[in-house]
Amino acid sequence: MNSDLHEVVLQWFEYASQDLKAAQEIAKADYLHPRIACFLAQQSVEKSIKAILTLNEVEFKKTHDLEQLVLETPDKVRLFLDNLDISWLTGWAVTGRYPGDWPEATRLEAKRAIQIAVEVYDHIKHFCLQENDKL
């Protein structure tokens, strides 16, 4: 893998990690709304998927649609992701950020979104490390 591609993949993972950490912190704060944690969890999943697509040199559209992005992932990753409720997270990327368009998030939903994001991030990072020991 060329060094430029390597750097971009690492950036995707760093951004995904930071979004996940922020979601976890927000979910703990009673004075912050859980919808923000749901949004950041979705963003972490999106960036994790875009990391593996970048690693595999798959061009992808600029989209928040996780189901569309998952279709482009390697088979082993897609099989894992298909067992998670990824499509539910997509709604938090856009509609869930504006009043009246989406039901208000609950603390339980924030916890669920973060759990999905942790599973996706960990699985994809592990898969990428197995496939490319230079990460």
ChimeraX attribute file (.defattr): number of C-alpha atoms within 10 A of each C-alpha:
attribute: neighborCount
match mode: 1-to-1
recipient: residues
	/A:1	12
	/A:2	6
	/A:3	9
	/A:4	9
	/A:5	14
	/A:6	16
	/A:7	13
	/A:8	14
	/A:9	22
	/A:10	17
	/A:11	14
	/A:12	21
	/A:13	23
	/A:14	16
	/A:15	16
	/A:16	27
	/A:17	22
	/A:18	15
	/A:19	22
	/A:20	27
	/A:21	18
	/A:22	16
	/A:23	27
	/A:24	21
	/A:25	12
	/A:26	20
	/A:27	24
	/A:28	15
	/A:29	10
	/A:30	9
	/A:31	8
	/A:32	12
	/A:33	17
	/A:34	24
	/A:35	25
	/A:36	20
	/A:37	29
	/A:38	33
	/A:39	26
	/A:40	28
	/A:41	33
	/A:42	32
	/A:43	26
	/A:44	30
	/A:45	30
	/A:46	27
	/A:47	24
	/A:48	26
	/A:49	27
	/A:50	25
	/A:51	27
	/A:52	22
	/A:53	19
	/A:54	18
	/A:55	20
	/A:56	17
	/A:57	11
	/A:58	13
	/A:59	10
	/A:60	12
	/A:61	9
	/A:62	8
	/A:63	11
	/A:64	19
	/A:65	18
	/A:66	23
	/A:67	18
	/A:68	13
	/A:69	18
	/A:70	21
	/A:71	13
	/A:72	18
	/A:73	19
	/A:74	13
	/A:75	11
	/A:76	10
	/A:77	19
	/A:78	16
	/A:79	12
	/A:80	13
	/A:81	22
	/A:82	13
	/A:83	8
	/A:84	14
	/A:85	13
	/A:86	21
	/A:87	15
	/A:88	12
	/A:89	28
	/A:90	23
	/A:91	19
	/A:92	24
	/A:93	20
	/A:94	14
	/A:95	14
	/A:96	20
	/A:97	16
	/A:98	12
	/A:99	9
	/A:100	9
	/A:101	11
	/A:102	14
	/A:103	11
	/A:104	14
	/A:105	17
	/A:106	14
	/A:107	16
	/A:108	11
	/A:109	17
	/A:110	25
	/A:111	19
	/A:112	16
	/A:113	28
	/A:114	26
	/A:115	15
	/A:116	20
	/A:117	29
	/A:118	19
	/A:119	15
	/A:120	22
	/A:121	23
	/A:122	13
	/A:123	16
	/A:124	22
	/A:125	19
	/A:126	12
	/A:127	15
	/A:128	19
	/A:129	12
	/A:130	11
	/A:131	12
	/A:132	12
	/A:133	7
	/A:134	10
	/A:135	14
